[in-house]
Amino acid sequence: MDFSAYDTGAFYDEMFTSQGQTRPSYQVLQKRLESLPAGEIAARQAAAEQFFYDLGITFTVYGHSEGTEKIFPFDIVPRIISSQDWNFLEKGLTQRIYALNLFIDDIYHNQKIIKDGLVPAELIHSAEGFFPQCVGINPPHGVWSHITGTDLVRDEKGEFFVLEDNLRSPSGVSYVLANRRILKRTLPVVFEQINIRPVDDYPTMLLDMMHQVAPSTGGPVTAAILTPGMFNSAYYEHSYLAMQTGVELVEGRDLVVHDGYVMMRTTRGLKRVDVIYRRVGEDYLDPQTFRPDSLLGLPGLMEVYRAGKVTLANAPGTGVADDKVIYSYIPEIIKYYLDEEPILKNVPTYLCWKEKELSYVLENLDQLVVKAANESGGYGMLVGPASSKQEQAAFGEKIKANPRNYIAQPTLNLSRAPVIVGDHFEGRHVDLRPYILYGEEIKILPGGLTRVALKKDSLVVNSSQGGGSKDTWVLAEPDQT
């Protein structure tokens, strides 16, 4: 199997230039892949998929007619990022996360950015991720979002853009670790020939961060991961991270508030918990503060948190910066708090709550991607060029009924990367989700999750919508692209 018939199309291709030349960072990989005997690449792809089955690496698709537990689709041709590109992304992500944390802290305290007229108050107060119950809270070091997954895309010129920010409970990092583990077994010779930055130390990075943000007790820190339970779509990740970090995986029923602290039930009695990496949404976190019918959280947790006797990562209320309408203001947010120009650009965005922009969106639904402000996973969106007139008309009515809840963006020609399709390679659209940890300082896992739209011509990379993933290699030494 070779790349002689590979078509880059009218897109930026991660592996090849528009003239069909192999980018320097991919040359070793290409030589290795093309040196394999006929049928060997397909055999290694099948072996990688079997590894996923054997390791139980799955995700849950609710309402799927063929069952809920699915293997996470994986393509063995890695996505490679040059050291220059990664250095640029690191700087841009560090700047962005720092500014977003300042923004969230301001929103729950003095709200200077609202008083100065940069962000309308009604947008903040109408955001689903804004919780008045979090006003006045002071997380350790002023950090609200300890774990962030920021989605990046490349356009037809190869320029990176931020597609969206995920500050509430970003998922997928377990697949980054699993992808690397499996690809080391699938393409071991290539790893020996290329200096690739490791990702295996993410569990250590995560544990260190949790210890850094723990309340000062003078004793050893006890951390736990709070999961909604085994029926949650990301339960594999919750259990995997707990196992890799060596912390306890708990549900709300395993915890109790006792004598002003959060305690964990153990076979030896109650044990104090200092840090909780929560994978439970705010609504369900504490029935005394949020939804009174929640059975997933812990009654009284927020009182302990407000008193500074437990740290929640991520802090409740971070979702205000996840809102896709607030996203459009992030360039101004960076300038406001840091007095710097944004390093990473946003995708141009139309706000449907603005009358003129609403009119433009409704008149151009066939050309735009329209998204609901608080949906994720590829849900609640319209990809205009791939939709019918009937779908556009129905979506237009949704927008008119609640314009605050929708944004629109031009349909980007996302970059593509090769995937294995039968006995040949074809280009498929990709994005990238790096993972950023923020404790005493901001640290970024080299690479992240490259998601790939495995359906031909599809722009939707989410696993729940038929997407898969690739291992992401960040080169450790300077190279040319």
ABEGO torsion letter per residue (X at the ends): XBAAABBAEABBBAABBAAGBBBAAAAAAAAAAAABBBGAAAAAAAAAAAAAAAAGBBBBBBGBAAEABBBBBBBABBBBBBAAAAAAAAAAAAAAAAAAAAAAAAAABAGAAAAAGABBAAAAAABAABBAAABGBBBBGGBABABBBBBBBBBAAGBBBBABBBAABBBGAAAAAAAAAAAAAABAAAAAABBBBBAAAAAAAAAAAAAAABBBAGBBBBBBBBBAEAABAAAAAAAAAAAAAGBBBBBAAABBBBGGBBBBBBAAEBBBBABBBBABBAAAABAAABBAABAABBBGAAAAAAAGABBBOBBBGAAAAABAAAAAAAAAAAAAAAGBBBABBBBBBBBAABAAAAAAAAAAAAABBBBBAABBGGBGBBBAAABBAAAAAAAAAAAAABAAABBBBBBBBBBBBBBBBEABBBBBBBBBBBBBBBBABBBBBBEEBBBBBABBGBABABAAAGBBBBBBBBBABBBBX
